[in-house]
Amino acid sequence: MAAGNISLPGPLFAEIRTAAEAQHRTADELAADAICQYLKEQSWVQFVERNERRARDMGITEGDVDRLIAEYRSENRQHGR
């Protein structure tokens, strides 16, 4: 694991330490888990935004989604997939 330093406001660090102690973990473990969760969420947000832009550029609306899924599934069944 790489070492680094992050500065946090005192009250926030105190909350992290208290929460970590309640879970029998270190503050570093709790903070690392929270940061990983944040990064995963941001990755998902970016994925959604990117694909919403693609759909808009292609002229696909939310109302088209169910029909497009049905067409896709039907084509896959016809081709044995």
N, CA, C and O of each residue as an XYZ file, in Angstrom:
324
protein
N       0.847     -1.173      0.000
C       0.000      0.000      0.000
C       0.895      1.239      0.000
O       1.862      1.305      0.759
N       0.584      2.202     -0.831
C       1.360      3.428     -0.901
C       1.021      4.329      0.277
O      -0.125      4.377      0.725
N       2.000      5.022      0.762
C       1.786      5.936      1.883
C       1.607      7.345      1.355
O       2.203      7.730      0.349
N       0.790      8.098      2.037
C       0.571      9.488      1.678
C      -0.088     10.194      2.845
O      -0.509      9.566      3.816
N      -0.167     11.477      2.738
C      -0.804     12.255      3.790
C      -1.963     13.042      3.217
O      -1.879     13.593      2.119
N      -3.037     13.084      3.968
C      -4.193     13.890      3.605
C      -4.554     14.718      4.822
O      -4.646     14.195      5.933
N      -4.756     15.990      4.616
C      -5.152     16.861      5.720
C      -6.665     16.965      5.773
O      -7.323     17.188      4.757
N      -7.206     16.802      6.967
C      -8.646     16.907      7.183
C      -8.897     17.868      8.332
O      -8.074     17.998      9.238
N     -10.042     18.542      8.288
C     -10.385     19.380      9.438
C     -10.485     18.507     10.690
O     -10.946     17.367     10.623
N     -10.055     19.041     11.819
C     -10.036     18.299     13.073
C     -11.346     17.608     13.417
O     -11.339     16.422     13.746
N     -12.480     18.320     13.350
C     -13.747     17.667     13.701
C     -14.091     16.492     12.777
O     -14.645     15.491     13.232
N     -13.771     16.605     11.496
C     -14.039     15.504     10.568
C     -13.166     14.308     10.908
O     -13.642     13.172     10.921
N     -11.887     14.559     11.184
C     -10.993     13.459     11.536
C     -11.453     12.783     12.825
O     -11.372     11.561     12.950
N     -11.928     13.564     13.767
C     -12.426     12.996     15.020
C     -13.618     12.077     14.757
O     -13.725     11.010     15.362
N     -14.516     12.489     13.851
C     -15.661     11.639     13.493
C     -15.206     10.354     12.828
O     -15.733      9.277     13.109
N     -14.230     10.472     11.949
C     -13.701      9.292     11.262
C     -13.080      8.340     12.281
O     -13.327      7.135     12.242
N     -12.281      8.879     13.183
C     -11.627      8.035     14.188
C     -12.669      7.341     15.072
O     -12.538      6.155     15.372
N     -13.698      8.079     15.488
C     -14.756      7.490     16.324
C     -15.491      6.381     15.583
O     -15.729      5.308     16.139
N     -15.853      6.642     14.319
C     -16.553      5.633     13.521
C     -15.669      4.412     13.302
O     -16.148      3.280     13.371
N     -14.399      4.628     13.043
C     -13.473      3.517     12.816
C     -13.330      2.672     14.083
O     -13.353      1.443     14.015
N     -13.187      3.316     15.218
C     -13.050      2.580     16.473
C     -14.295      1.736     16.747
O     -14.189      0.614     17.244
N     -15.467      2.271     16.426
C     -16.711      1.531     16.643
C     -16.771      0.268     15.784
O     -17.456     -0.694     16.129
N     -16.052      0.281     14.669
C     -16.041     -0.870     13.760
C     -14.769     -1.706     13.905
O     -14.532     -2.634     13.131
N     -13.951     -1.363     14.912
C     -12.676     -2.062     15.157
C     -11.776     -2.007     13.925
O     -11.175     -2.999     13.514
N     -11.712     -0.816     13.363
C     -10.879     -0.579     12.187
C     -10.019      0.648     12.457
O     -10.213      1.360     13.442
N      -9.078      0.873     11.574
C      -8.276      2.095     11.696
C      -8.950      3.219     10.914
O      -9.765      2.980     10.023
N      -8.591      4.439     11.268
C      -9.103      5.590     10.536
C      -8.657      5.526      9.074
O      -9.405      5.915      8.177
N      -7.443      5.037      8.838
C      -6.948      4.900      7.462
C      -7.819      3.940      6.651
O      -8.145      4.215      5.497
N      -8.197      2.807      7.263
C      -9.042      1.837      6.560
C     -10.400      2.439      6.227
O     -10.901      2.291      5.113
N     -10.986      3.116      7.204
C     -12.296      3.719      6.979
C     -12.229      4.785      5.889
O     -13.090      4.842      5.012
N     -11.204      5.625      5.951
C     -11.050      6.689      4.953
C     -10.804      6.094      3.566
O     -11.354      6.575      2.575
N      -9.980      5.054      3.496
C      -9.701      4.415      2.200
C     -10.980      3.834      1.607
O     -11.237      3.984      0.413
N     -11.787      3.165      2.443
C     -13.051      2.609      1.957
C     -13.985      3.711      1.460
O     -14.625      3.570      0.418
N     -14.057      4.797      2.204
C     -14.928      5.912      1.809
C     -14.462      6.530      0.491
O     -15.284      6.863     -0.362
N     -13.170      6.680      0.327
C     -12.634      7.255     -0.908
C     -12.883      6.305     -2.086
O     -13.249      6.749     -3.174
N     -12.686      5.011     -1.872
C     -12.969      4.035     -2.939
C     -14.430      4.099     -3.360
O     -14.738      4.081     -4.552
N     -15.327      4.174     -2.388
C     -16.756      4.266     -2.690
C     -17.055      5.533     -3.486
O     -17.818      5.494     -4.451
N     -16.462      6.648     -3.090
C     -16.651      7.912     -3.805
C     -16.162      7.793     -5.252
O     -16.849      8.225     -6.178
N     -14.983      7.210     -5.444
C     -14.435      7.082     -6.795
C     -15.287      6.181     -7.671
O     -15.473      6.463     -8.854
N     -15.812      5.086     -7.097
C     -16.711      4.213     -7.856
C     -17.978      4.969     -8.260
O     -18.448      4.861     -9.393
N     -18.511      5.725     -7.323
C     -19.731      6.490     -7.619
C     -19.474      7.511     -8.717
O     -20.297      7.674     -9.618
N     -18.345      8.196     -8.650
C     -18.025      9.187     -9.678
C     -17.813      8.533    -11.031
O     -18.182      9.098    -12.060
N     -17.221      7.348    -11.037
C     -17.044      6.616    -12.282
C     -18.396      6.290    -12.900
O     -18.579      6.418    -14.111
N     -19.348      5.866    -12.064
C     -20.697      5.551    -12.536
C     -21.373      6.815    -13.067
O     -22.007      6.779    -14.121
N     -21.244      7.925    -12.351
C     -21.857      9.185    -12.782
C     -21.310      9.577    -14.158
O     -22.067      9.974    -15.044
N     -20.001      9.463    -14.325
C     -19.391      9.804    -15.617
C     -19.870      8.869    -16.717
O     -20.117      9.314    -17.838
N     -20.006      7.575    -16.416
C     -20.516      6.608    -17.378
C     -21.920      6.994    -17.835
O     -22.211      7.008    -19.031
N     -22.780      7.304    -16.879
C     -24.166      7.677    -17.200
C     -24.187      8.950    -18.031
O     -24.876      9.011    -19.049
N     -23.438      9.972    -17.610
C     -23.426     11.236    -18.349
C     -22.925     11.042    -19.769
O     -23.478     11.603    -20.714
N     -21.872     10.242    -19.915
C     -21.309      9.991    -21.259
C     -22.340      9.312    -22.152
O     -22.482      9.675    -23.320
N     -23.054      8.338    -21.617
C     -24.028      7.614    -22.422
C     -25.309      8.410    -22.641
O     -25.977      8.224    -23.658
N     -25.664      9.284    -21.718
C     -26.795     10.186    -21.965
C     -26.472     11.116    -23.123
O     -27.330     11.387    -23.962
N     -25.231     11.610    -23.172
C     -24.807     12.462    -24.297
C     -24.863     11.695    -25.614
O     -25.338     12.209    -26.626
N     -24.368     10.451    -25.586
C     -24.394      9.625    -26.806
C     -25.827      9.402    -27.277
O     -26.115      9.495    -28.470
N     -26.719      9.110    -26.344
C     -28.126      8.876    -26.701
C     -28.727     10.147    -27.292
O     -29.433     10.093    -28.298
N     -28.447     11.288    -26.666
C     -28.963     12.564    -27.191
C     -28.443     12.812    -28.591
O     -29.199     13.212    -29.477
N     -27.139     12.575    -28.798
C     -26.523     12.784    -30.113
C     -27.144     11.868    -31.164
O     -27.217     12.230    -32.338
N     -27.592     10.682    -30.747
C     -28.209      9.723    -31.666
C     -29.710      9.948    -31.801
O     -30.373      9.277    -32.591
N     -30.246     10.893    -31.030
C     -31.675     11.179    -31.098
C     -32.539     10.178    -30.340
O     -33.740     10.076    -30.588
N     -31.929      9.443    -29.419
C     -32.674      8.463    -28.627
C     -33.219      9.147    -27.386
O     -32.491      9.832    -26.667
N     -34.512      8.953    -27.146
C     -35.132      9.519    -25.951
C     -35.386      8.408    -24.933
O     -35.275      7.224    -25.253
N     -35.720      8.794    -23.727
C     -36.011      7.805    -22.693
C     -37.179      6.913    -23.106
O     -37.222      5.732    -22.762
N     -38.115      7.484    -23.839
C     -39.262      6.714    -24.313
C     -38.895      5.642    -25.320
O     -39.662      4.701    -25.522
N     -37.740      5.763    -25.956
C     -37.296      4.778    -26.949
C     -36.643      3.550    -26.318
O     -36.512      2.517    -26.975
N     -36.240      3.645    -25.081
C     -35.397      2.617    -24.467
C     -36.073      1.249    -24.437
O     -35.475      0.267    -24.878
N     -37.291      1.160    -23.935
C     -37.965     -0.147    -23.857
C     -38.092     -0.793    -25.233
O     -37.868     -1.995    -25.379
N     -38.446     -0.004    -26.237
C     -38.588     -0.534    -27.598
C     -37.242     -1.026    -28.123
O     -37.171     -2.095    -28.729
N     -36.182     -0.264    -27.901
C     -34.862     -0.654    -28.392
C     -34.365     -1.924    -27.709
O     -33.749     -2.775    -28.351
N     -34.628     -2.053    -26.423
C     -34.244     -3.278    -25.708
C     -34.993     -4.476    -26.282
O     -34.403     -5.530    -26.519
N     -36.282     -4.312    -26.502
C     -37.091     -5.408    -27.061
C     -36.582     -5.792    -28.445
O     -36.494     -6.978    -28.763
N     -36.250     -4.812    -29.266
C     -35.734     -5.107    -30.606
C     -34.396     -5.843    -30.524
O     -34.160     -6.797    -31.265
N     -33.540     -5.402    -29.635
C     -32.224     -6.029    -29.459
C     -32.378     -7.489    -29.032
O     -31.728     -8.381    -29.579
N     -33.249     -7.718    -28.046
C     -33.466     -9.087    -27.566
C     -34.066     -9.961    -28.655
O     -33.699    -11.130    -28.781
N     -34.967     -9.422    -29.431
C     -35.590    -10.173    -30.510
C     -34.561    -10.564    -31.566
O     -34.563    -11.698    -32.046
N     -33.682     -9.630    -31.928
C     -32.628     -9.927    -32.906
C     -31.694    -11.002    -32.372
O     -31.273    -11.883    -33.122
N     -31.361    -10.941    -31.077
C     -30.465    -11.953    -30.497
C     -31.120    -13.333    -30.508
O     -30.451    -14.333    -30.771
N     -32.412    -13.395    -30.228
C     -33.115    -14.686    -30.259
C     -33.117    -15.245    -31.664
O     -32.941    -16.449    -31.855
N     -33.314    -14.386    -32.652
C     -33.352    -14.833    -34.046
C     -32.001    -15.378    -34.489
O     -31.936    -16.259    -35.347
N     -30.929    -14.861    -33.911
C     -29.584    -15.276    -34.290
C     -28.993    -16.278    -33.300
O     -27.799    -16.574    -33.348
N     -29.831    -16.797    -32.406
C     -29.375    -17.824    -31.470
C     -28.411    -17.350    -30.415
O     -27.578    -18.119    -29.934
N     -28.517    -16.096    -30.053
C     -27.599    -15.569    -29.015
C     -28.300    -15.391    -27.725
O     -27.692    -14.960    -26.746
